[in-house]
């Protein structure tokens, strides 16, 4: 009945288990309610209303006072990109570990997933710089031992030399301190055709290259076996070369662009 549903929903969302548990199970809530409602009934009510007490998700909340302005700037580049200009989403994936397994990898077989041993050798780490072309989906990649301002400027230089001379270039990046140094300022002063756009703090989801980083993490890094740092570098760059044969753009959607984008915020070149 409606009364039973309301009671279950109220206890689920407004109370915690009396035994100190952090969340409800259907059996625990049934006992808490005195046994008048079965745990199966509770399960059905939860399913009907989309409640999953066993699930936990994290989130980030940006405290950037300029969030609206920065978000509008970035989203404007996606939804209304400048004419005759290139837009790149840039970031670095740092501290990628070259892990080698001590035990043989047991391959996929009927009824069994691929299995890795728990012990591994750690040969070292490297960073991967990537520039995602929002128009073509192609990725320019480069590995480095560190992620310093000098490395960032060197990568910006790589982006410039891979574009026609004088072409306007818009680069979307996060607020990493290495992106805001005198070296970067000097580079921008010397390259008037390059424009740097920062995402708001704690808002990496606005940077399309993060979606591509998630892809290379799934496809290469997470289950990879690397005999050395050079082997890791070789496999990352091989993946990028193969990916660029059939690149894919991000189908960016924003349900109410008017909330973020004003005529003044749109970049036109």
C-alpha positions in Angstrom: 0.0 0.0 0.0 1.0 3.6 -0.2 1.4 3.8 3.5 3.9 0.9 3.5 5.8 2.4 0.6 6.0 5.8 2.4 7.2 4.1 5.6 9.9 2.2 3.8 11.1 5.2 1.9 11.2 7.4 4.9 13.2 4.9 7.0 15.6 4.2 4.1 16.4 7.9 3.4 16.1 9.5 6.8 17.4 7.0 9.3 20.6 4.9 9.8 20.6 1.3 11.1 20.7 1.2 14.9 23.5 -1.3 14.9 26.0 1.3 13.7 26.0 0.1 10.0 26.5 2.8 7.4 23.7 1.7 5.2 20.6 -0.5 5.0 20.2 -4.0 3.7 16.6 -5.2 3.0 16.7 -7.8 5.8 18.1 -5.2 8.2 15.4 -2.7 7.5 12.7 -5.4 7.7 14.0 -6.3 11.2 14.1 -2.6 12.2 10.5 -2.1 11.1 9.4 -4.9 13.5 9.0 -7.7 10.9 5.7 -6.3 9.6 7.2 -5.8 6.2 9.1 -8.6 4.5 12.6 -8.0 3.1 11.3 -9.0 -0.4 8.7 -6.2 -0.2 11.4 -3.7 0.8 13.5 -4.9 -2.2 10.6 -4.3 -4.6 9.9 -0.9 -3.2 13.6 0.1 -3.5 13.6 -1.1 -7.1 10.5 0.8 -7.9 11.9 4.0 -6.6 15.5 3.5 -7.8 17.0 3.2 -4.4 20.2 1.3 -4.0 21.5 1.6 -0.4 24.5 -0.7 -1.1 25.9 1.7 -3.8 28.3 4.5 -3.0 29.6 7.1 -5.5 32.0 9.9 -5.1 31.8 13.4 -6.4 33.8 16.6 -6.7 32.4 20.0 -6.2 34.2 23.0 -7.7 34.7 25.9 -5.4 36.1 28.1 -8.1 34.5 31.6 -7.9 34.9 31.9 -11.6 33.3 28.6 -12.4 30.5 30.0 -14.6 32.9 32.1 -16.7 35.5 29.4 -17.2 32.9 26.7 -17.9 31.2 28.9 -20.5 34.5 29.5 -22.2 35.3 25.8 -22.5 31.8 24.7 -23.5 31.6 27.5 -26.0 34.7 26.1 -27.7 33.0 22.7 -28.0 29.6 23.8 -29.1 30.6 26.8 -31.3 34.2 26.3 -32.2 36.1 29.2 -33.8 36.3 29.2 -37.6 39.7 28.6 -39.1 41.2 27.6 -35.8 42.2 24.4 -34.1 41.0 23.4 -30.6 43.0 21.0 -28.5 42.2 19.5 -25.1 45.5 19.0 -23.3 46.6 17.2 -20.2 49.2 14.9 -18.8 48.6 11.4 -17.3 51.3 11.3 -14.6 53.1 8.5 -12.8 52.1 5.7 -15.2 53.8 2.6 -13.7 55.7 0.1 -15.8 54.6 -3.0 -14.0 55.9 -6.5 -14.9 54.2 -9.6 -13.5 56.3 -12.0 -11.5 54.0 -14.9 -12.4 52.8 -15.8 -15.9 49.5 -14.3 -17.1 46.9 -17.1 -17.3 44.9 -16.4 -20.6 41.2 -16.2 -21.1 39.5 -19.6 -21.4 36.0 -20.9 -21.4 34.4 -20.1 -18.0 37.5 -18.3 -16.8 38.6 -14.6 -17.1 42.2 -13.7 -17.8 44.1 -13.9 -14.6 47.1 -12.0 -13.3 49.2 -12.8 -10.3 49.3 -10.4 -7.3 53.0 -9.9 -7.3 54.8 -7.6 -9.7 58.0 -5.8 -10.5 57.9 -2.0 -10.7 60.4 -0.8 -13.3 59.6 2.9 -13.0 57.2 5.5 -14.2 56.6 8.0 -16.9 54.1 10.7 -17.8 52.0 10.9 -21.0 51.1 14.2 -22.5 48.2 14.2 -24.9 46.5 16.8 -27.1 43.0 15.8 -28.3 41.9 17.6 -31.5 38.2 18.2 -30.8 37.4 18.5 -34.6 39.1 15.4 -35.8 39.5 13.2 -32.7 43.2 12.7 -33.4 45.6 12.6 -30.6 49.1 14.0 -30.4 51.0 12.2 -27.7 54.4 12.5 -26.1 56.0 10.7 -23.1 58.3 12.4 -20.5 60.1 11.4 -17.4 58.6 14.3 -15.4 55.7 16.7 -15.7 57.3 20.1 -15.3 56.6 23.5 -16.8 59.4 23.0 -19.2 57.9 19.7 -20.4 54.5 21.4 -20.8 56.0 24.2 -22.9 57.9 21.7 -25.0 54.6 19.9 -25.7 52.8 23.1 -26.6 55.7 23.7 -29.1 55.0 20.2 -30.6 51.3 21.2 -31.0 52.3 24.4 -32.8 54.7 22.8 -35.2 52.1 20.2 -36.2 49.7 22.9 -37.4 50.0 25.3 -40.4 52.2 28.3 -39.6 50.2 31.1 -38.0 47.0 29.0 -37.5 45.0 30.1 -34.4 45.2 27.4 -31.7 43.0 27.2 -28.6 44.3 24.9 -25.9 42.0 23.7 -23.0 44.0 22.7 -19.9 43.5 22.3 -16.2 44.8 24.5 -13.4 48.0 22.5 -12.7 50.7 24.9 -11.4 53.0 23.8 -14.2 50.6 25.4 -16.6 50.8 28.8 -15.0 54.5 29.7 -14.9 56.8 32.4 -16.4 57.9 29.8 -18.9 54.3 29.4 -20.1 53.7 33.1 -20.1 56.9 33.6 -22.2 55.7 31.0 -24.7 52.3 32.6 -25.1 53.9 36.0 -25.5 56.1 34.6 -28.3 53.2 32.8 -30.0 50.3 35.2 -30.3 48.2 32.7 -32.2 48.1 30.3 -29.2 45.3 30.9 -26.6 45.2 29.0 -23.3 41.8 28.3 -21.7 41.6 26.9 -18.1 38.9 24.6 -16.8 37.5 25.5 -13.4 39.1 23.9 -10.4 38.0 20.3 -9.7 36.3 20.2 -13.1 38.4 17.8 -15.2 35.2 16.4 -16.6 35.0 19.4 -18.8 38.2 18.4 -20.6 37.5 16.0 -23.4 41.0 14.5 -23.3 40.1 12.9 -19.9 37.7 10.6 -21.8 40.5 9.6 -24.1 42.8 9.0 -21.1 40.1 6.7 -19.7 40.2 4.8 -23.0 43.9 4.2 -23.0 43.8 3.3 -19.4 41.3 0.5 -20.1 42.9 -0.6 -23.4 46.6 -0.6 -22.5 47.6 0.4 -19.0 45.3 -1.4 -16.6 46.0 -4.9 -17.7 49.3 -4.2 -19.4 52.6 -6.1 -18.8 55.6 -3.9 -19.3 59.2 -5.2 -19.1 60.7 -1.8 -18.8 59.9 1.9 -19.0 60.9 2.0 -22.7 58.6 -0.9 -23.3 55.7 1.0 -21.6 56.6 4.0 -23.8 56.7 1.9 -27.0 53.3 0.4 -26.2 51.6 3.7 -25.4 52.9 5.3 -28.6 52.0 2.3 -30.7 48.4 2.5 -29.4 48.2 6.2 -30.3 49.4 5.6 -33.8 46.8 2.8 -34.3 44.1 5.0 -32.7 44.8 7.8 -35.1 44.1 5.6 -38.1 40.4 5.7 -37.0 40.0 8.6 -34.5 36.7 9.4 -32.9 35.4 12.8 -31.8 33.5 13.3 -28.6 29.8 13.9 -29.2 29.6 16.7 -26.6 26.1 17.3 -25.3 24.9 20.0 -22.9 21.2 20.0 -22.2 20.9 23.8 -21.5 23.8 25.7 -23.0 22.1 29.0 -22.3 22.8 28.5 -18.6 26.5 28.6 -19.2 27.0 30.3 -22.6 26.3 34.0 -23.3 27.2 35.8 -26.5 30.1 37.5 -24.7 31.6 34.1 -23.7 31.8 32.6 -27.2 35.2 32.8 -28.8 35.3 33.7 -32.5 38.4 33.8 -34.7 
